[in-house]
Amino acid sequence: MTFDRRRFIAASAAAASVPLLSACANPGTSSAAAPYPAFIGRPAQKLLPSRKAPRIVICGGGWGGLTTAANLRQLAPQAEVVLLDRNPVFFSSPLSNMWLVNMLDGELLTHDYLRVAHKLGYLFFQAEVQQIDRDQRTVTTSVGTLDYDWLVIAPGIRYNYESWFGNDRAAANAARQRFPSAYASNAEFLTIKRALHHFKGGELVMTLPPPPQRCPPSPYERACLIAWHFKTHGIKGHITILDHKPAIAPIGLGYKRAFEELYKDFITYVPNAHVQEVDPFNQRIRTAAGDHSFDHAILMAPHQAGDLAWLAGAVTPASNGWADMDVRTMQLQGDERSFVIGDAIGAVSTLDFRYYPKAAHVANRLGRIVAYQISERIAGRTPETRLPDNLCYMVVNGTPGQALNVQFDYSFDDQGRIKQVQRDYNERTPALFKDDFRWADFMFEEMFGGLAPPVLPYPAYRA
Ligand SMILES: Cc1cc2nc3c(=O)[nH]c(=O)nc-3n(C[C@H](O)[C@H](O)[C@H](O)COP(=O)(O)OP(=O)(O)OC[C@H]3O[C@@H](n4cnc5c(N)ncnc54)[C@H](O)[C@@H]3O)c2cc1C
């Protein structure tokens, strides 16, 4: 028997005449208050009926979370997969520096959660995750509570403004609102873009945070592209890069040449510029390498694991502001049902590099690895240990399009420590520029099941 449209409407009308809503009345409100409609989300409300299949809840739908969801549908088709993100749409940080200077259309970076969830067969809720109770295995969100069998925490990063301003919220708010960096929040990209395109000239300062930081080569890429924008539009702007590090890294040589050969009059690089004091009201910065005033700034406070990792108790006193997990499985220490992926993860090695690069490519690889880990455990098997790799293209010129590249491989040494091999491609070439878009196409294909508009062919820049 089919449940035709007429019958559905009749059933709905009948249901509406039943005093169903009274069951949802908000206790504690006066009798004059209208009862809540059933689907208005509240944290105390159950978001889904009791589960019939293993439920995997993924908190954070960025690069790591989306990759995990897509791979879980392939590897554990019997499981129920729920993806949660506070944002209504996905916006890509990789390639965004080109969007800032109008080399790329924002449509290529913006993707639809609902459509991909529907196509790939998982559930998406736009919701703020407010609390995670790992003993009870529940996740409380702004629109309801969920229980889970397996949890994936993928919240990205937060800004550690406390290390600059202590408890001074007014100063932190001024820095965030007036001089954001667009490293942790999508909304900030719009603020920076507007500021850049209204910039009439003068001193633009960029502070770079101490390692480990999200995507270490990308602030230099941003400096190059802003300088390119100044150069091509005849803007008398100058960029000072205040780097915490003693030298540009990675791809140091390639960037050094780009600064000197392409943007000599536009970029000054200052190493060892440990930030000592930031005054967002008077637009001044004191660093170990000198004091600077600015007309505009991109202020990058130090990075840490995203708020959610802290709310979930994933950050421990020993883990230095990042999640504390088993580097072979990505399970949180002492909790075999909870995994952490992406930029939020803590140190993975006692060797010098200590952390995987906090990059979308690594988040993608860890998303695959954790999807595999969970699917094997659901099937009652013991998963093998898998390690990620990393690959980053960094654009340094728009006319002609030219990029640099850095690659990382990981394996175990004979003492069981994770070791890193890094390869820098310092020669800026149009081929690497094109490869950047090819890389993004591959990634979007995996995350969005073929629904993302192709980035290639790259739309040529028109001045
Ligand atoms: C300018 C820039 C350029 C970059 N370029 C590159 C590049 O070329 N190549 C590269 O590999 N990497 C690049 N990166 C780094 C890359 O963006 C990150 O490494 C990647 O996004 C990490 O993925 P993630 O899943 O850990 O975090 P994210 O992608 O940030 O995802 C985290 C998600 O969690 C959500 N979230 C957090 N807390 C909550 C909550 N409480 N409730 C609900 N949702 C929540 C957020 O809304 C977000 O969608 C770049 C980054 C920047 C800023």
The ligand as an ORCA input file, in Angstrom:
! r2SCAN-3c Opt
* xyz 0 1
  C      43.867     30.858      5.572
  C      44.052     29.366      5.680
  C      44.584     28.663      4.622
  C      44.767     27.287      4.721
  N      45.279     26.600      3.650
  C      45.443     25.275      3.716
  C      45.915     24.530      2.593
  O      46.169     25.105      1.508
  N      46.075     23.200      2.728
  C      45.782     22.555      3.885
  O      45.962     21.325      3.945
  N      45.320     23.217      4.974
  C      45.132     24.550      4.923
  N      44.625     25.236      6.002
  C      44.382     24.513      7.265
  C      43.016     23.835      7.293
  O      41.975     24.750      7.061
  C      42.798     23.161      8.633
  O      43.929     22.377      8.926
  C      41.575     22.258      8.581
  O      40.419     23.052      8.412
  C      41.478     21.405      9.846
  O      40.328     20.616      9.790
  P      39.503     20.302     11.120
  O      38.408     19.394     10.706
  O      40.413     19.911     12.210
  O      38.920     21.729     11.550
  P      37.895     22.667     10.779
  O      37.969     22.448      9.314
  O      38.112     24.038     11.307
  O      36.480     22.149     11.258
  C      36.035     22.305     12.565
  C      34.531     22.427     12.522
  O      34.006     22.270     13.843
  C      32.929     23.158     13.992
  N      32.744     23.380     15.430
  C      33.689     23.724     16.341
  N      33.144     23.796     17.563
  C      31.839     23.490     17.433
  C      30.756     23.407     18.349
  N      30.899     23.651     19.648
  N      29.539     23.077     17.878
  C      29.356     22.843     16.544
  N      30.339     22.910     15.640
  C      31.570     23.224     16.082
  C      33.353     24.399     13.222
  O      32.231     25.180     12.841
  C      34.078     23.803     12.028
  O      33.241     23.646     10.898
  C      44.419     26.609      5.910
  C      43.867     27.325      6.979
  C      43.676     28.685      6.874
  C      43.028     29.443      8.014
*
